[in-house]
């Protein structure tokens, strides 16, 4: 089930443990933009 789920739904299912900013940062990092991803996670 998790393999077919969009990444943005992780934030919704985490119960507040993952914010949308963290998910957006992870996506950037997975796309090879590590510094941009860290910036999105931070603020």
Biopython code that builds the backbone (N, CA, C, O; Angstrom):
import numpy as np
from Bio.PDB.StructureBuilder import StructureBuilder

atoms = [
    (1, "UNK", "N", (0.823, -1.182, 0.000)),
    (1, "UNK", "CA", (0.000, 0.000, 0.000)),
    (1, "UNK", "C", (0.878, 1.261, 0.000)),
    (1, "UNK", "O", (0.589, 2.209, -0.731)),
    (2, "UNK", "N", (1.928, 1.281, 0.799)),
    (2, "UNK", "CA", (2.786, 2.463, 0.865)),
    (2, "UNK", "C", (3.533, 2.706, -0.439)),
    (2, "UNK", "O", (3.844, 3.851, -0.768)),
    (3, "UNK", "N", (3.821, 1.661, -1.174)),
    (3, "UNK", "CA", (4.556, 1.826, -2.431)),
    (3, "UNK", "C", (3.752, 2.588, -3.472)),
    (3, "UNK", "O", (4.330, 3.269, -4.319)),
    (4, "UNK", "N", (2.444, 2.486, -3.422)),
    (4, "UNK", "CA", (1.585, 3.139, -4.402)),
    (4, "UNK", "C", (1.087, 4.508, -3.946)),
    (4, "UNK", "O", (0.408, 5.202, -4.703)),
    (5, "UNK", "N", (1.415, 4.898, -2.725)),
    (5, "UNK", "CA", (0.921, 6.143, -2.157)),
    (5, "UNK", "C", (1.780, 7.330, -2.613)),
    (5, "UNK", "O", (3.007, 7.227, -2.641)),
    (6, "UNK", "N", (1.152, 8.446, -2.967)),
    (6, "UNK", "CA", (1.927, 9.652, -3.270)),
    (6, "UNK", "C", (2.689, 10.125, -2.034)),
    (6, "UNK", "O", (2.220, 9.965, -0.907)),
    (7, "UNK", "N", (3.859, 10.704, -2.256)),
    (7, "UNK", "CA", (4.714, 11.106, -1.145)),
    (7, "UNK", "C", (4.042, 12.169, -0.283)),
    (7, "UNK", "O", (4.250, 12.194, 0.930)),
    (8, "UNK", "N", (3.245, 13.042, -0.879)),
    (8, "UNK", "CA", (2.618, 14.106, -0.096)),
    (8, "UNK", "C", (1.667, 13.563, 0.963)),
    (8, "UNK", "O", (1.386, 14.242, 1.950)),
    (9, "UNK", "N", (1.170, 12.346, 0.767)),
    (9, "UNK", "CA", (0.273, 11.768, 1.756)),
    (9, "UNK", "C", (0.998, 11.313, 3.009)),
    (9, "UNK", "O", (0.355, 11.044, 4.024)),
    (10, "UNK", "N", (2.320, 11.220, 2.963)),
    (10, "UNK", "CA", (3.070, 10.893, 4.171)),
    (10, "UNK", "C", (2.833, 11.928, 5.251)),
    (10, "UNK", "O", (2.704, 11.589, 6.428)),
    (11, "UNK", "N", (2.777, 13.180, 4.858)),
    (11, "UNK", "CA", (2.539, 14.244, 5.829)),
    (11, "UNK", "C", (1.156, 14.116, 6.457)),
    (11, "UNK", "O", (0.986, 14.376, 7.648)),
    (12, "UNK", "N", (0.182, 13.719, 5.670)),
    (12, "UNK", "CA", (-1.175, 13.588, 6.189)),
    (12, "UNK", "C", (-1.313, 12.384, 7.108)),
    (12, "UNK", "O", (-2.060, 12.434, 8.084)),
    (13, "UNK", "N", (-0.609, 11.312, 6.810)),
    (13, "UNK", "CA", (-0.734, 10.082, 7.583)),
    (13, "UNK", "C", (0.207, 10.025, 8.781)),
    (13, "UNK", "O", (0.090, 9.118, 9.605)),
    (14, "UNK", "N", (1.133, 10.967, 8.897)),
    (14, "UNK", "CA", (2.133, 10.892, 9.958)),
    (14, "UNK", "C", (1.637, 11.435, 11.294)),
    (14, "UNK", "O", (2.332, 11.304, 12.302)),
    (15, "UNK", "N", (0.478, 12.028, 11.324)),
    (15, "UNK", "CA", (-0.045, 12.554, 12.570)),
    (15, "UNK", "C", (0.721, 13.765, 13.078)),
    (15, "UNK", "O", (0.806, 13.988, 14.286)),
    (16, "UNK", "N", (1.276, 14.547, 12.162)),
    (16, "UNK", "CA", (1.998, 15.752, 12.543)),
    (16, "UNK", "C", (3.499, 15.560, 12.679)),
    (16, "UNK", "O", (4.220, 16.533, 12.901)),
    (17, "UNK", "N", (3.987, 14.336, 12.552)),
    (17, "UNK", "CA", (5.423, 14.090, 12.671)),
    (17, "UNK", "C", (6.184, 14.636, 11.466)),
    (17, "UNK", "O", (7.327, 15.075, 11.595)),
    (18, "UNK", "N", (5.547, 14.607, 10.297)),
    (18, "UNK", "CA", (6.162, 15.146, 9.079)),
    (18, "UNK", "C", (5.287, 16.277, 8.566)),
    (18, "UNK", "O", (4.100, 16.094, 8.297)),
    (19, "UNK", "N", (5.887, 17.434, 8.437)),
    (19, "UNK", "CA", (5.143, 18.577, 7.910)),
    (19, "UNK", "C", (5.238, 18.569, 6.383)),
    (19, "UNK", "O", (6.106, 17.900, 5.822)),
    (20, "UNK", "N", (4.356, 19.302, 5.711)),
    (20, "UNK", "CA", (4.475, 19.403, 4.256)),
    (20, "UNK", "C", (5.821, 19.977, 3.806)),
    (20, "UNK", "O", (6.311, 19.633, 2.730)),
    (21, "UNK", "N", (6.420, 20.847, 4.622)),
    (21, "UNK", "CA", (7.731, 21.403, 4.276)),
    (21, "UNK", "C", (8.807, 20.326, 4.298)),
    (21, "UNK", "O", (9.704, 20.328, 3.454)),
    (22, "UNK", "N", (8.728, 19.415, 5.246)),
    (22, "UNK", "CA", (9.698, 18.311, 5.318)),
    (22, "UNK", "C", (9.542, 17.402, 4.110)),
    (22, "UNK", "O", (10.535, 16.974, 3.521)),
    (23, "UNK", "N", (8.316, 17.108, 3.743)),
    (23, "UNK", "CA", (8.077, 16.251, 2.574)),
    (23, "UNK", "C", (8.596, 16.935, 1.309)),
    (23, "UNK", "O", (9.226, 16.288, 0.473)),
    (24, "UNK", "N", (8.339, 18.230, 1.163)),
    (24, "UNK", "CA", (8.840, 18.959, -0.009)),
    (24, "UNK", "C", (10.360, 18.956, -0.034)),
    (24, "UNK", "O", (10.962, 18.830, -1.100)),
    (25, "UNK", "N", (10.984, 19.094, 1.126)),
    (25, "UNK", "CA", (12.435, 19.042, 1.201)),
    (25, "UNK", "C", (12.977, 17.678, 0.829)),
    (25, "UNK", "O", (13.997, 17.585, 0.145)),
    (26, "UNK", "N", (12.316, 16.619, 1.266)),
    (26, "UNK", "CA", (12.742, 15.266, 0.910)),
    (26, "UNK", "C", (12.647, 15.027, -0.590)),
    (26, "UNK", "O", (13.520, 14.388, -1.177)),
    (27, "UNK", "N", (11.593, 15.537, -1.207)),
    (27, "UNK", "CA", (11.436, 15.389, -2.655)),
    (27, "UNK", "C", (12.575, 16.093, -3.389)),
    (27, "UNK", "O", (13.143, 15.547, -4.335)),
    (28, "UNK", "N", (12.902, 17.300, -2.948)),
    (28, "UNK", "CA", (14.018, 18.022, -3.562)),
    (28, "UNK", "C", (15.318, 17.237, -3.414)),
    (28, "UNK", "O", (16.103, 17.142, -4.357)),
    (29, "UNK", "N", (15.542, 16.676, -2.227)),
    (29, "UNK", "CA", (16.770, 15.917, -1.987)),
    (29, "UNK", "C", (16.819, 14.650, -2.842)),
    (29, "UNK", "O", (17.881, 14.278, -3.341)),
    (30, "UNK", "N", (15.685, 13.994, -3.008)),
    (30, "UNK", "CA", (15.646, 12.794, -3.852)),
    (30, "UNK", "C", (15.893, 13.135, -5.314)),
    (30, "UNK", "O", (16.346, 12.287, -6.083)),
    (31, "UNK", "N", (15.602, 14.366, -5.699)),
    (31, "UNK", "CA", (15.845, 14.812, -7.072)),
    (31, "UNK", "C", (17.258, 15.363, -7.256)),
    (31, "UNK", "O", (17.592, 15.880, -8.323)),
    (32, "UNK", "N", (18.087, 15.252, -6.214)),
    (32, "UNK", "CA", (19.477, 15.643, -6.329)),
    (32, "UNK", "C", (19.787, 17.064, -5.908)),
    (32, "UNK", "O", (20.922, 17.516, -6.063)),
    (33, "UNK", "N", (18.810, 17.780, -5.379)),
    (33, "UNK", "CA", (18.990, 19.172, -4.953)),
    (33, "UNK", "C", (19.052, 19.200, -3.419)),
    (33, "UNK", "O", (18.089, 19.574, -2.749)),
    (34, "UNK", "N", (20.214, 18.793, -2.881)),
    (34, "UNK", "CA", (20.329, 18.595, -1.437)),
    (34, "UNK", "C", (20.210, 19.893, -0.652)),
    (34, "UNK", "O", (19.482, 19.946, 0.339)),
    (35, "UNK", "N", (20.908, 20.937, -1.075)),
    (35, "UNK", "CA", (20.853, 22.198, -0.334)),
    (35, "UNK", "C", (19.476, 22.842, -0.427)),
    (35, "UNK", "O", (18.973, 23.383, 0.558)),
    (36, "UNK", "N", (18.874, 22.786, -1.593)),
    (36, "UNK", "CA", (17.521, 23.332, -1.768)),
    (36, "UNK", "C", (16.531, 22.569, -0.876)),
    (36, "UNK", "O", (15.620, 23.159, -0.294)),
    (37, "UNK", "N", (16.725, 21.259, -0.782)),
    (37, "UNK", "CA", (15.864, 20.446, 0.078)),
    (37, "UNK", "C", (16.017, 20.799, 1.536)),
    (37, "UNK", "O", (15.027, 20.867, 2.264)),
    (38, "UNK", "N", (17.248, 21.026, 1.980)),
    (38, "UNK", "CA", (17.468, 21.422, 3.378)),
    (38, "UNK", "C", (16.848, 22.775, 3.675)),
    (38, "UNK", "O", (16.296, 22.988, 4.754)),
    (39, "UNK", "N", (16.938, 23.692, 2.713)),
    (39, "UNK", "CA", (16.341, 25.006, 2.908)),
    (39, "UNK", "C", (14.822, 24.900, 3.037)),
    (39, "UNK", "O", (14.218, 25.597, 3.853)),
    (40, "UNK", "N", (14.203, 24.027, 2.232)),
    (40, "UNK", "CA", (12.753, 23.872, 2.307)),
    (40, "UNK", "C", (12.337, 23.244, 3.639)),
    (40, "UNK", "O", (11.291, 23.578, 4.195)),
    (41, "UNK", "N", (13.165, 22.336, 4.138)),
    (41, "UNK", "CA", (12.834, 21.698, 5.421)),
    (41, "UNK", "C", (12.944, 22.686, 6.570)),
    (41, "UNK", "O", (12.166, 22.632, 7.523)),
    (42, "UNK", "N", (13.896, 23.575, 6.477)),
    (42, "UNK", "CA", (14.158, 24.516, 7.561)),
    (42, "UNK", "C", (13.097, 25.613, 7.650)),
    (42, "UNK", "O", (12.689, 25.996, 8.746)),
    (43, "UNK", "N", (12.672, 26.095, 6.552)),
    (43, "UNK", "CA", (11.757, 27.235, 6.643)),
    (43, "UNK", "C", (10.819, 27.245, 5.556)),
    (43, "UNK", "O", (9.975, 28.137, 5.477)),
]
sb = StructureBuilder()
sb.init_structure("model")
sb.init_model(0)
sb.init_chain("A")
sb.init_seg("    ")
for serial, (resi, resn, name, xyz) in enumerate(atoms, 1):
    if name == "N":
        sb.init_residue(resn, " ", resi, " ")
    sb.init_atom(name, np.array(xyz, "f"), 0.0, 1.0, " ", f" {name:<3s}", serial, name[0])
structure = sb.get_structure()
